Amino acid sequence: MPRLALAALFAALAPLSGASAQDNQPDTLVVIDMSNSMWGQIEGRAKVEIAREALETLAESLPEGVPTGLMAYGHRRTGDCGDVELVQPVTPLDRGALSRAVAAMKPRGKTPITEALRQGAAVLNANDRPARLVLVSDGIETCGGDPCALARELAAGGIDFTAHVIGFDIASRADQAKIACIASATGGRYYNAGNAGELAEALRASTGETSEVPPGFPVTFSAVEAETGNPVTGSVDWNIVDAADERLVATLGGNGAKMELEPGDYVVTATSGERAGGVEVSIGGEGASVVVKLASDVPEASVTPATGSGSASSVLSVAFTGPMEESDFLRIVTPDGERLETDLWDYTREGSPLAMRLPSEPGRYAVAYVWSKGGDRIIARADIEVTPADLAIEMAGEVPAGTMTDVGWRGPDGDGDYLAFVTPGGTADDHDSRYAYTRDGARLSMQAPAEPGAYEAVYVAGNDNTVMIRKPFQVVEAPATLAMTGEPVAGGHVDVSWTGPGGASDWIGFAPVGAPPSEYLGWATPDAPSVRLAVPANAGDYELRYVLSASEGTKVLASMPVTVTEPQVKLEAPSEVAAGSELSIVAEGPASTSNWVGFARPGEGDAAYVGGAWNTTDNIANGRIAVMAPSEPGAYELRFVIATGEARVVARVPVTVK
């Protein structure tokens, strides 16, 4: 859902026909948020995963040659407001390069939207062509810049440049306005998505087939003092929201601001200093003059946590009262009322009390009631203290490479929390798929890294991807042995006893001599003290291997040379048989569910057979096997076929079916 929806937005960048995409389409630069908050989740999936898949879909869906580039911020360094990079220049589409760039990016840092917008505009302006920028962000500027002012400056500079903005999981309309203004100033559109359904709906609206835009009608927005009715002096900020889908339509500034709106129902809010107000309006075919009364008084509200403190990343029950407007919400903020880098919030419409996930960093915070119609003003708050969590990781200090290792833990066990193995000092996203969720139990079975060396086990908070505790351990070489029982005859089988890590993805198998670790000719998972292996179909020299399979790749831990010999095969049958009759055939040779004795037409390939006229050689008993004759008369061959690899006929007898 979110993946397809986001992909749909990007797919909308493509023209309906790719024949002249490069000539007809403006240059397009996608700017993707890779700040640490992108580890937050929408409907149980990390926002970064949704974004990655959406960009993969973009690469697949864009027409050949369309000028496309990719910029990212927050993907390389933590706490660095200069971490903005043109990952893929705006050039004729290179799908492979775009896909590789997307796969390599991991959320790490801050949200320097203004700097990304500045650099993005410079990249697009340098090409001296019509251009558009698509910004995907899950939050607001966190580096002190003013993207709204910069967007107005770019628009006033006459650059042929349009910015579209899509917000991920941004609850506050005031916060939405802080990035939606980029679209408003440059003639673009803003889309907001708070969950999968809203994301899908917003993107369906943005990706429909091009059609005539419905006419807009003039609307004037005026703010007056609620007490006197006099016009408000000073600056006034306006948010216009579509009442049907809660989409932020526009942000405006100034008393007496004007714009054209399509007919429909809207929620209009205005703020001026400490004054705020809002009104619901219906715009008809003649436009309207909207007047909002601004008052300094606010509705009564209260916030009452079940306790004044809670451990880091735990869940705190918070009761509340208030106006309960549809878009009101509770938010965990800093002591001075600022939102956190990873926004922690819940809608009040879900009912009191709310179960709120606390930050993973100990310290002083507040739970705030945010009033949407008051311009997202905080109208009630309660201070809380987040204390250190009771955290522990228990495991052996030394583990063999690739082995399944028992790991115990104590911690918040919050939604999405997990344990991972990383290199010393590594961040949560350095786990290379070596992780397990705490929801799977107090003791977890995790595969140790494949390469010897120093590592750390880390507990990661699912709400903001913070590493809460580290435990160092050493990975040492993993011993492995192999012992084979039985003659290695082509097409037969042998039993192999082994010692080694015993990982769920490890295998024991044959391979050509000197072949890479990933190659094999028949294999079995080491899930019992002894495994049965099919012997390769052709005689020759091979290696029998124990192969460790881990997230880093494959590695041969043990190997022994094996010479496979030709089998002794016997096959006897009457020269003439009745069509459709059951025959008892004399047969000796390697027994296997892969090999068969059966009929085929002369000259057909070794893998050919007549349907219903064959039987696998594991059914040979006392030197005989039952085979049905073909139902159609004619000339045939009865064949003994070894198929533990590529099918090979090792014996054949001509038979006429009458």
N, C-alpha and C positions, 0 to 999 in steps of 0.2 A: 504493500500500500504506500507507505512513505517513499520507498525506493521508486516505485513506478510513478508516483505523483511528482516527485522532484525531477525525475527523468523527463516527465512530460513538459515541465517548464523549460528545461534545456532543449528538448526536442523542438520547442516552439521557435527556437533560434534558427531552425532550418527552413529554407524555402520549400514550397510544395514541389518544385522541380529542381533537380540538381544540375541541369544542363549548363546553366551559366551562373552557378552559385557564387563564384568568385567575383563576377562583375556586378551581380544584382544585389548582393547582400552587404550590409555594412560590416566593418571590422567588429568582431565581438571578443570581449575580454571578460572571462568569468573570474570573479574574485571570491575565493572561498575562505571562510573563517576556520582556522585550525588552532584556535586558542584552547586552553585546557578545559574550558566549559563545554566544548564539543563532546566530551566524554559523557555528558548528561544524556538521559534517555527519553525517548518518545515511544510510548507503547511498548516498553520493554527492550528497545533496541537503542544502542548508542547512536547519537546524532551523527557522529563521524562515519559510522558504517553506512548510514543512509546516504550521506553526501558522497562517499566513495562510490557506492553502487550507482548513484544518479549520474555522476561524472563518467563512469564507465559506459552507461547507457548513452550519454551525450556523444561520446567518441564513436559509438556504433551507429548512431542515428543521423549525425550530420552528413550532408552531401559532400562528395569529393570536392576538394579545393576551396571550401568556404573558409575565409580568413578567421582563425580562432586562436585564442591564447588563454593561458591560465596563470593567475596570480594567487598567492596564498600569504597569509600572515599568521604568526604564532606557531609555526610548524617546526622551528629549528631550535629555539632557545626559550627558556623560562624567564619571565620578568624583563624581556628586552623589547622596548617599544619601537626599535628599529628593525624588528624581524619581519620584513616585508620582502618578498622575492617574486620576480617574474619567472615562474617555473617553466612555462612554455611560451615562447614569443608568439606574437600574432602573425602567423604565417599560414599558407595553405595547409589545411588540416593534415596532421600526422597522427593518426589514431594510435599507433603503437607508442609513440613518445608521450602522448597525453595519458594513456592508460598506465604506463610505467610511472609517470610523475605522480598520478593520483594514488597509486598503490604504495608509494614510498613515504607519503606524508603522514605524520602522526601529531595529534594535538599536544602542545606543550606550554604555550606562553600566553601573552596578553592579547588585547583587541585594539590595535592601532588603526581604526577604520579611516581616520582622516589622512594618515600617511599613505595608506593603501589607495585611497581615492585619488590623492595627489599624484602618486606614481602611476596609477592606472590611466588617469587622464593624460599624463605626459606621454605614455606609451602610445595611446590611441591618436593623440594629436600629431605625433611625429610622422604618422603615415599619411596625413593630409587627405583622409577619406571620411565619409560618414561613418560614425562609430557608435557602439553601444556597450555599456558595461552592466553586467549582472552581478550584484553583490548578494552573497548568501551568508547571513550572520545569525548567531543565536544570542547576541547581546549587543550592548551599546559600547561606545568608545570608552576605553579604560586607560588611555594614555594622555589625557588632558587636551586633546584636540577638539575642534568644533567642525564636524563634518557638514553640518547644515550651512554654516557660513562659507565653507569652501565650495559646496555645491552651488550656492548662489553666485559666488565669485566666478566659478567656471562657466555658469550659464550667462552671466553678464559679459564674459570675455568673448562671446561669439563663437566658441568652439562647437562644431557640429557633433554633439556628444549627448547621449541620453543614458541615464542610469535607471535600471530597474532593481528593486530591492525586495528580497524575500527574507522574512524573519522566522527563525526557528524557536518555537516554545517561549515566546516573549509575552508574559502575562500583562504587564503594565502598558496601558495606552500611552502614558507619558514616555515610557521607554521606546515603544514602537515609533512614536513621533520623532524621537531623536535619530532614527535612521530613515524613517519614511520621508523626512524632509529632503533627503538626497534625491528621491524620485520626484517629489513635487517640484523642486527647484529646476530640474533638468528635463521635465516633460515626460518622465517615466511613470511606472506604476509600482505600488507597494503591495505585497502579499504577506499575510501573516498566517501562521499555522501553529496552533497550540497542541494539537494531537493529530493522529492519523486521519481521522475523518475531516477535520478542518483543513488539514494540509491537502487532502485529495480534492475537497471542494474548491479551495482557492486555486489550485493548479488546473482543475478542469476549466474554471473561468478564464484562466490566463492562457490556455493552450487550445481553445476552440478555434475552429476554422475562421479565417479572416472574414468579417462581415461589416456591414455599414454600422458605424457607431451611432447609437441613438442620440437624438439631439439633446443638448443640455439647455437649461434655462437659468437666467441670471438670479443669483441669490446674494443678498447683502447681509453681513453678520455684524450686529451691533451689541455692545455690552453697556449695561446701565447699572448704577448702584441700586441694590435691592431696597435700601432704606428711603432714598430720595427720588429715584427714577432718573437722576441726572446721568449724562454720559460719563463713562469711566475715563479718567485721564491716565496717561501713561501707557505702557506697553500692554497689549492683550495677546495671548496665545490661544489659538483655536485648534481643536481636533474635531474632524467630521467623520463619523463612523456610520457605515451601512448597518441599519438596525437588523436586517435579515440575517446577515452572516457575520456580524461584528467585525467587518473588514474596515480598517482605517483607510478612508477615502482620500483625505487630504489633511495637511497641517497648514495653517495660515497665521499671519501676524498682523496686528494693528486693529484698532477699533474702526469699524466700517469696512472691513475686508470684503472682497467680492470674488466670486467664482461662479462657474456654471456647473449645475448638477443635473443629472438625469432624474426624471420623476421617480419617487420612491420615498421610503421612510428612513430617517436618519436620527442619530443621537449627536447633538452638538454640545460640546463642553468648552468652557473658556476659563482662563485663569489670568489674574493680574495681581502680582505680588501675593499677598495673603488672601485675596478675594478669589472665590471660585463659584461656578454655577454651571448648570446644564439644563437642556431641554430636549424633548423629543419632537420632531417636526416631520410633516409630510410635504414633499415638494410636488406640486402639480404642474400643469402645462403652461402656467404663466409665471413661474418663478416664485420668489417669496422674499420677504424681509424678516430675518430671524433676529429676535431680541432675546438676550440672555441676561437675567438678573444675577449680579455677582454680590455675594454676601461674605462677610468675614466670619460669620458663625458657621459651625459645622454640625452635622448630626452627632448625636450621642453614640458612643461605641465603647466597648471594653474588650480587653484581651487578658485571659486568665490561664496561664500555664498550670498544669497539674502540679508542677514543682518548679522552684526557681532555678534549678540547675539540672543538667543531664550530661551523661558522658558523651564524648566525641562520636559523631556519626550514629548515635542511637536515635530512637523515635520518642518524641515528646508529645503528649496529649495536650492540646490547647483549646480551651473553651473561649467563646467570644459572643458579643452582641454587637449590633450595628445596623446600618441601613439595609444591608443585604441586597445591594444592587447586583444585577446579573454578572457584572464583571469585577466586583469587589474581590479582594483576595487578602490572605495573610502572607506576609513575607518576613523572612529572617534577614535582619539588616545589621550593619555595624552600629556601635553606640551612638554615632552621629547621624544615623538614618540612611546611610548609603547602602545600595544593594551590593551583594557579594559578587565576586568574579563568576562563580557558579551560582546562578540565581536559584534560591530555595523558596518555593512558594506553593500555595494551594488555594483554589477558589473557595470563597465562603459559601457559595451555593451548594457545596457538598455537605453542608450542615455542621453544626457544633456538637461535639468537639472535633477538631481535625488532628490527625496523627501526622506530625511534621518531623522530617528527618533533619537532625542537627548537623552543623558543619563538622568536618573531620578535624579541624584545627581547634585546640582548646583556646578559650579566651572569653571576653565579654561581648555579648550580642544583645539584640532585642527582637521580640516578635511584634510586628506592626500590622495594624489593620489599615489597608490601603483603599481609599474611597475613590472609585473610578470617575464618578460624575464631578468630583471636586478636583479634577485634573490629577488624579492619582495621588492625592494628598494623604499623608499619614494622619489619621484622626484618633488613633489610640495605639498604645504600645505597652509592652511589659518587658523589663530587663531580665535577661537570663544569663547564666554562666555555663559555659561548656567546659567540663572537666576532662582530664585525660581518661581515655578508655582503658579498661582492663584488657590488655593485649598480651598474647604470648604465641610463639610458634615453637613446636616441639618436633624435632627430627634428629636423625643421626648426624654427627658432625662430619662424617666421611661416608660417601656413598659411591658405589661403582657406576661408571658411565652407563647411561641408558636404562638402568634398572628402575622398576616400579618401587617407589619409596613411600613409606608410611609417614604422613605429616599430620600432626595434631595442632589444634589452634584454639585460642580464645579471642573473642572480639565481638563487635556489635551484631554481626550476622545480618546486616541490612540487605535490602534488595540490591542485587547485583554485586555484592562484595565477593572478592575472590583472593586466592593465594596464587603466587606466581614465583618462578625462578628467574632471576636476572643476574647480570654481571654486577660486580661491586659498584654501588652508587647508581645503578641503573634506575630509570624511571619506570612507571607502571607499564608503559607501552613498549618496553624493551623485552617483553617476556617470550617473544618468538613462539607463541602458541603453547608455551609450557605453563598452564594455569589450570585451576579447578575452582568451581564456585563453592562458597561456604554452605550454600543451601543443600549441598550433597552430603553433608554429615560433618560431625565433629572430628572425624579422622578421614583424611583423604589419601587416595593412592595416586601419586604423581610421578611421571617419568622424569628421571634425572637427565640433565644435559648430556649430550653424546661426547663432548670433548672434555678431557680432564682440565682441572683448574679451579680457581676460586669463584664462588657464586654466593648469592644471597637469596633466601626465601623471604618474600615480602607479603604483607597483608595490605590489600588495596580496598579503599572505600568505593563502593559502586556509585555513590551520588556525585563524587567529584574527582574520582581517580587518584586520590591522594594516597601515597604510601604511608601507612600508619605505623608500621614496625618492620624491622629488618633482622634477619638471623643469618649470619655467615655459615657456610659449609664448604667442604672440599669435595670435588668429584675426582675419583681416581680411575685408573684403567680397569675395565671390566674383563675378568678372565672368561674364556669360553672354550669348550672342548666339543669334539664330535667323535662318535664311534659308530661304524656301520656294520650291520648284520645282514647277510645274504649276498648272493652273487649279483653284481650289477650287469644284468643282461638287458639289452635294448628292448624297450617296451614292457619290461617287468617292473618289479618294485623291490625296495630294500627298506629295512627298518633302521632308524638312526636315533641313538641315544645322545643326549647333549647336556651340557651345563652352560649357563649364560644368563643374561638379564631377564629373559622371558617376557619381554614387552609385548603388548597386545598387537603391535604392528611389526614386530620382528618376524623374520622368516628363516627357515632352513631349506636350502634348495640347491639344485645343480646349476652351474653356469659354465659357459665356454672358458677355457683357460685364459687368464689375463683380462677378462671382460670387466667393465666398470661395476661397482657395487650394486647399481640399480638393475642390472640385467640378471635374468634367471630363466631356467628351463624346467619348469615344474617346481613347486614349493609347498611348504606346509607351515602353519603357525606353531611355534613351540608352546603348545598349551597342555602337553602331557610329557612325562619323563622320556617317552620314546614316540617318534612320529614315523608314519609310513610315507615313503616318497615314491612317485612314479619315476622310473629310469628313463632318460632321454631315448627317443625313438631310433637314433642312429648310433652305431658303434663309433668309438673314438675316445680321446682324452678330454676329461672335464675336471672341474673343481666342485667339491661338495662344500658348501659354505654355511656358516651362521652369520646372518646379516642383521645388524642393529638398524632399526628404522626410527628416526627421531625427527623433530621439527627442523633440525639443521640439515637433514638429508640422511643418506644411508652410509653404513660403514661396515666393512667385513671384520668381524672379531675373531673368527676361526675359519680355517680352510684346510682341506686335505685333497690330494690328487686321487682321481678315480678313472680307471680305464673301463669303458663300457664295451662288452663283447657282443658279437652277433648271436641271436638266439637260435636254438635248435628247434626247427618248426616241422611239423608233419601235418599234411592235409590230404585226405583221400575221400573221393566221392564217386558215385556211379556216373558213367558217361551220358546216360539218358535218365530223366526223371519225369514224373507226371506233373503237369501244371497244378499249383496250389497244394501239392502234397507235403506232408511233414517228413523230413529226412533226418536220419541219425548219421551224422558225419564224423568220420575219424579225424580228430584234431588234437595236436599237441603244440604247445608254445606258451609264450608269456601270458599269464592270466591277468586281465585288468578290465575294469569297467570302461576304459577308454578304447581298448582294442576290440575288433569284431571279426567274425567269420560271416560272410554274406555274399550275395550275388550282385554282379554288375555286368553291363554290356562290354564286350571286348573293345579295347581302344579307349574306354572312358578313363578319366583321371583316377589317381589312387584313392581319392576321397569319395568317389562315386559309389552309390549302392542303390539297390532296388528297395523301395519302401516296403516294409513288412517281411522282407526276405533276408534277414540278418539277425545275429545274436551276439551279445558281448562275450568275450572269451573268459570272463570270470565264471561263466556257466558251464565250462568244460568239466565233465565228471567222468572219471574212469576212461579217459582218452576219447570221449565222444561229446558232441554238442548237437542239440536239436536246432534245425534251421528249416523254415518254410520255403518251398520252391516258389518262384515267381508265378503269378496267375496267368501271365501272357506267354504263349509258346514262343520259342526262338532260341538263338544261340546266346550263351551266357558264359561268364567265368565265375567259379566259386573262389573267393579270395580270403586269405588270412591277412588282415590289415593291422599294423601297429600304428596307434594314433596318440601316443603319449607326448608327441610333438606334432610336426607336420605329418599327415597321414602317409604311410609307406606300405605298399604291398610286398610281403615277404614270401608268399606262396600263392599259387593259383592253379586251378584245375578247370579245363574246358568242360562245360556241361550243356547238353541240349535239352531244353524243356519242351515236352510234347503235350 
